Amino acid sequence: MLEQARSLPYTSRMSLSQELFQRACQCIPGGVNSPVRAFRRLDRAPFFVTSAKGAHLKDVDGNDYIDYVGTWGPAILGHAPNCVIEAVCEAATHGLSFGTPTSVEVDMAEMVCDWIPSVEKLRMCNSGTEATMSAIRLARGYTGRDMIIKFDGCYHGHSDSLLVAAGSGALTHGEPDSAGVPADFARLTLSLPYNNREALEAAFARVGSRIAAIIVEPYPGNAGFYLPYDGYLEFLREITARHGALLIFDEVMTGFRISPAGVQGKLNISPDLTCLGKIIGGGLPVGAFGGRADIMDCLSPLGPVYQAGTLSGNPVAMAAGLAQLRELKASNAYERLENLGARLEEGVARILRDTGKDFCFKRAGSMYSLFFCPGDVYDLNSAMKSDFNIFRHYFLSMLEQGVYVAPSAYESGFISTAHTEADIDWTLQSMERALRSL
């Protein structure tokens, strides 16, 4: 059954996905609504999905794939889990949007504040980009300062202030900075190498009185997935407190995935503000930012920092996210995710050893990356040493064997509770075949 489902023979006939992509290119820029979906440097058109369930996707041509993209993070329970679908259907019967407060918004805020101790108050929005953009504005309004620090390769959405040495799709297409971002905006953002204490100390020594905040992916996941050195995140907490700046953790990816309280819960670090998204929407568009009450109370209508959104706290999205969070809380989800991640990691280590490939594999919980380069990966420069031509061969080989990994060498992989041990084992067999064919 697995072998049949994964068999994806090439034919001379144009596939339905290819036909759809041709049509899309006529009416959508690049044929896609988010750049990394374009498969632009992978010598093939993207496939178009018709359905998803559990850990599997099915495309319009009837091909089945084990999915390690997981909607880029939200699908921690897999696709279309029954609890989420039921919650969405029930919520939709009462209306899709009201433009007034609903009880489910309060339920969501209470749950997030309960799970993440550093979040005393929470404001919902509609995307991770909105969350980070709003957190930056709030940090500037609260401190009265204008500069922010981010880190090379960390991606915090596509707002102007944050598209400086960005990761994710910008890296995939070889354009780490975006056209259309005024130079004056960029000058207010310092982008420094991740895991480099000396660079950060120098920046604060030079312009510390102007720095409103550091924003960081505590476990970067948009230039591939890599980890902080021991004590590095604690150092960020100390240096911001010392200079009167705020520390913002962008846990849009890692929130409720690395642990119930994200990276900050795993490492027992309290940032001033936290940005969330993905998992708290259960697959629907959502974002949130929260933190210390005295900072959050600077938001309108209580304070002078304006932020708003017509669809913020959408009742259907809140119902989906709450259902997913409640299922995570009620189950052994985190133990299962760790066990599946460890099974994958152990298998990859064996394959690299047996094939003689000197590549770098990074994992924490259910997030991981394979870098096609020797040595350690700990920042953007080391991640960029990953050989893209090898990645292209690997990606196409895995796809042909029915395994969908991120169509970029600079993205994380995601495991869900819906993946089975058989899925992991098939993935490892496919990976070994792909690497042996290099």
MIBA-837567 format. One line per 10 residues: their letters; for each residue y, z, x of C-alpha. Coordinates in steps of 0.5 Angstrom, whole numbers, plus 2048, in hexadecimal, padded with zeros to 3 digits. Layout:
BEGIN
A = Y:Z:X; ...
! end
This chain:
BEGIN
MLEQARSLPY = 800:800:800; 805:802:805; 803:7FC:80A; 804:7F7:804; 80B:7FA:802; 80D:7FA:809; 80B:7F3:80A; 812:7EF:80A; 810:7E7:80C; 816:7E3:80E
TSRMSLSQEL = 816:7DC:80A; 81A:7D6:80B; 81D:7D7:803; 823:7DA:803; 822:7E1:800; 826:7E4:7FA; 829:7E9:7FF; 82C:7E3:803; 82E:7E0:7FC; 832:7E6:7FA
FQRACQCIPG = 835:7E7:801; 838:7E0:801; 83B:7E1:7FA; 83E:7E8:7FC; 841:7E5:802; 845:7E0:7FD; 848:7E6:7F9; 847:7EC:7FE; 84A:7ED:805; 844:7EC:809
GVNSPVRAFR = 840:7EC:803; 83F:7F4:803; 843:7FA:801; 842:7FE:807; 842:7FA:80E; 83C:7FD:811; 838:7FA:80B; 839:7F3:80D; 834:7F3:813; 839:7EF:816
RLDRAPFFVT = 836:7EF:81D; 82F:7F0:81B; 82E:7E8:81B; 82C:7E9:813; 82F:7EA:80C; 82E:7F1:809; 829:7F2:804; 82B:7F3:7FD; 828:7F9:7FA; 826:7F9:7F3
SAKGAHLKDV = 823:800:7F2; 821:807:7F6; 81D:80D:7F5; 81B:812:7F9; 81B:810:801; 81A:808:7FF; 81F:803:7FD; 81D:7FC:7FA; 821:7F6:7FB; 822:7F0:7F6
DGNDYIDYVG = 81D:7EC:7FA; 817:7F1:7F8; 817:7F4:7FF; 816:7FC:800; 819:800:806; 819:807:808; 820:809:808; 823:80D:80E; 82A:80C:80C; 82A:810:805
TWGPAILGHA = 831:80D:802; 833:80F:809; 832:817:808; 832:819:800; 82B:817:7FF; 828:81E:802; 823:81E:7FC; 821:817:7FC; 824:812:7F8; 824:813:7F0
PNCVIEAVCE = 821:81A:7F0; 820:81C:7E9; 824:822:7E9; 82A:81E:7EB; 829:818:7E6; 828:81D:7E0; 82E:821:7E2; 832:81A:7E2; 82F:818:7DB; 831:81E:7D8
AATHGLSFGT = 838:81E:7DB; 839:817:7D9; 838:818:7D2; 83E:81D:7D1; 842:818:7D4; 844:815:7DB; 84B:818:7DD; 850:81C:7D9; 856:81D:7DE; 856:824:7DC
PTSVEVDMAE = 852:82A:7DF; 84A:82B:7DE; 846:831:7DF; 841:82D:7E3; 847:82D:7E9; 847:834:7E9; 840:835:7E9; 840:830:7EF; 846:834:7F3; 842:83A:7F2
MVCDWIPSVE = 83C:838:7F5; 83F:835:7FB; 843:83B:7FC; 83D:83F:7FB; 839:83B:800; 83E:83A:806; 841:840:807; 848:83D:80B; 849:83A:804; 84D:83F:800
KLRMCNSGTE = 850:839:7FC; 84E:832:7FA; 852:82C:7F8; 84E:826:7F6; 84F:81E:7F7; 84C:818:7F7; 84A:816:7FE; 849:819:805; 84F:815:807; 853:818:802
ATMSAIRLAR = 850:81F:804; 852:81E:80B; 859:81B:80A; 85B:820:805; 858:826:80A; 85D:823:80F; 863:823:80B; 861:82A:809; 861:82C:810; 867:829:812
GYTGRDMIIK = 86B:82C:80C; 868:833:80D; 86A:833:815; 870:82F:814; 86E:82B:81A; 86C:823:81B; 867:822:820; 85F:822:81F; 85A:821:824; 853:81E:822
FDGCYHGHSD = 84E:81B:827; 84C:814:829; 846:811:825; 847:817:81F; 848:813:819; 84C:817:813; 84D:811:80E; 852:80B:80E; 859:80F:80D; 85E:80D:812
SLLVAAGSGA = 85F:813:816; 857:813:818; 856:80C:81A; 857:80D:821; 851:80C:825; 84D:80D:81F; 845:80C:81E; 841:809:819; 842:802:817; 848:802:81B
LTHGEPDSAG = 843:802:821; 83E:7FE:81E; 843:7F8:81E; 846:7FA:825; 84D:7FC:822; 84E:803:823; 855:803:821; 857:7FF:81A; 85D:7FA:819; 862:7FD:814
VPADFARLTL = 862:804:817; 86A:805:81A; 86A:807:821; 86F:80D:81F; 869:80F:81B; 864:80E:820; 869:812:825; 868:818:821; 860:818:822; 85D:81A:829
SLPYNNREAL = 856:818:829; 852:81B:82F; 84B:81B:832; 846:81F:82E; 843:825:832; 849:825:837; 84C:82C:837; 851:82A:83D; 854:824:839; 855:829:833
EAAFARVGSR = 858:82E:837; 85D:829:83A; 85F:826:834; 861:82D:831; 865:82F:838; 869:829:837; 86A:829:82F; 867:82F:82C; 86D:831:828; 86D:82A:824
IAAIIVEPYP = 865:82A:823; 864:82C:81C; 85C:82B:81C; 856:829:81F; 851:825:81B; 84A:824:81D; 843:822:81B; 840:828:81D; 83A:824:81E; 83C:81D:81F
GNAGFYLPYD = 839:818:81B; 83D:811:81B; 83C:80F:822; 835:810:822; 832:818:821; 834:81C:827; 835:824:828; 83A:829:82B; 839:82C:831; 837:834:830
GYLEFLREIT = 83D:837:82F; 842:831:82E; 843:832:826; 845:83A:828; 84A:837:82D; 84D:833:828; 84D:839:823; 850:83D:829; 856:838:82B; 858:837:824
ARHGALLIFD = 859:83E:823; 85C:83F:829; 862:83A:828; 863:83B:821; 85F:834:81F; 85A:833:819; 853:831:81A; 850:82C:815; 849:82B:815; 847:824:812
EVMTGFRISP = 840:826:80F; 840:820:80A; 83A:81E:80D; 837:824:810; 839:829:80A; 833:82B:806; 82F:827:80B; 82E:82B:812; 82E:831:80E; 830:834:807
AGVQGKLNIS = 837:835:80A; 837:82F:80F; 838:830:816; 83D:836:816; 837:83A:812; 832:838:817; 837:83A:81D; 83A:83F:819; 841:83C:81B; 847:83D:815
PDLTCLGKII = 84C:837:815; 852:837:812; 851:831:80D; 84B:82E:80C; 84A:826:809; 844:825:805; 841:81F:801; 83A:81B:800; 835:820:7FF; 83A:824:7FA
GGGLPVGAFG = 83A:81D:7F6; 833:81C:7F5; 834:815:7F6; 83A:814:7F2; 841:813:7F6; 844:81A:7F7; 848:81E:7FD; 84A:825:7FD; 84E:829:802; 84F:831:803
GRADIMDCLS = 850:837:807; 854:83D:808; 858:83F:801; 85F:840:804; 85E:839:807; 85C:836:801; 861:839:7FD; 866:835:800; 863:82F:7FC; 867:82D:7F5
PLGPVYQAGT = 868:82F:7F0; 869:836:7F4; 86C:833:7FA; 870:82E:7FD; 86A:829:800; 868:824:7FB; 861:821:7F9; 85F:81E:7F3; 859:81A:7F0; 858:817:7E9
LSGNPVAMAA = 851:817:7EA; 850:81E:7EE; 84B:822:7EC; 848:81D:7E7; 843:820:7E3; 83D:81B:7E4; 83E:81C:7EB; 83E:823:7EB; 838:824:7E7; 834:81F:7EC
GLAQLRELKA = 836:823:7F2; 835:82A:7EE; 82E:828:7EC; 82D:826:7F4; 82F:82C:7F7; 82B:830:7F2; 825:82D:7F3; 826:82E:7FB; 827:835:7F9; 821:836:7F5
SNAYERLENL = 81C:832:7FA; 81A:833:801; 81E:82D:802; 821:82F:809; 81A:831:80C; 817:82A:80A; 81D:826:80D; 81C:82A:813; 814:829:813; 815:821:812
GARLEEGVAR = 81B:821:817; 816:824:81C; 811:81F:81B; 815:819:81C; 818:81C:822; 811:81E:825; 80F:817:824; 815:814:827; 814:818:82D; 80C:816:82E
ILRDTGKDFC = 80E:80E:82C; 814:80E:832; 80F:812:837; 809:80D:835; 80E:807:835; 812:809:83B; 818:808:838; 81E:80C:83B; 822:80D:834; 825:813:831
FKRAGSMYSL = 823:816:82B; 828:81B:827; 826:81F:821; 828:826:81D; 825:827:817; 824:821:813; 82A:81D:817; 828:819:81D; 829:813:821; 826:80F:826
FFCPGDVYDL = 82A:80C:82C; 828:806:830; 82A:809:837; 828:80E:83C; 82B:815:83D; 82E:819:838; 833:817:833; 838:81C:831; 83F:818:830; 841:812:82E
NSAMKSDFNI = 841:80F:835; 83A:811:836; 838:80E:82F; 83B:807:830; 836:806:836; 831:805:831; 82E:7FE:832; 830:7FA:82B; 82C:7F4:82D; 826:7F9:82D
FRHYFLSMLE = 828:7FC:827; 829:7F5:823; 821:7F4:825; 81F:7FB:823; 823:7FA:81C; 820:7F4:81A; 819:7F6:81C; 819:7FC:818; 81C:7F8:812; 817:7F3:813
QGVYVAPSAY = 812:7F9:813; 815:7FC:80C; 819:801:810; 821:802:80E; 825:805:814; 82C:805:814; 82F:7FE:816; 833:800:81B; 831:803:822; 837:809:821
ESGFISTAHT = 834:80C:81A; 830:812:819; 829:812:815; 828:816:80F; 821:819:80D; 820:81B:806; 81B:820:803; 818:81A:7FF; 816:817:806; 80E:819:807
EADIDWTLQS = 80A:81A:80D; 808:813:80C; 80F:810:80C; 810:813:812; 80A:811:815; 80B:80A:813; 812:80A:816; 80F:80D:81D; 80A:807:81D; 80F:802:81B
MERALRSL = 813:805:821; 80E:804:826; 80D:7FD:824; 814:7FC:824; 815:7FF:82B; 80F:7FC:82E; 811:7F5:82C; 818:7F6:830
! end
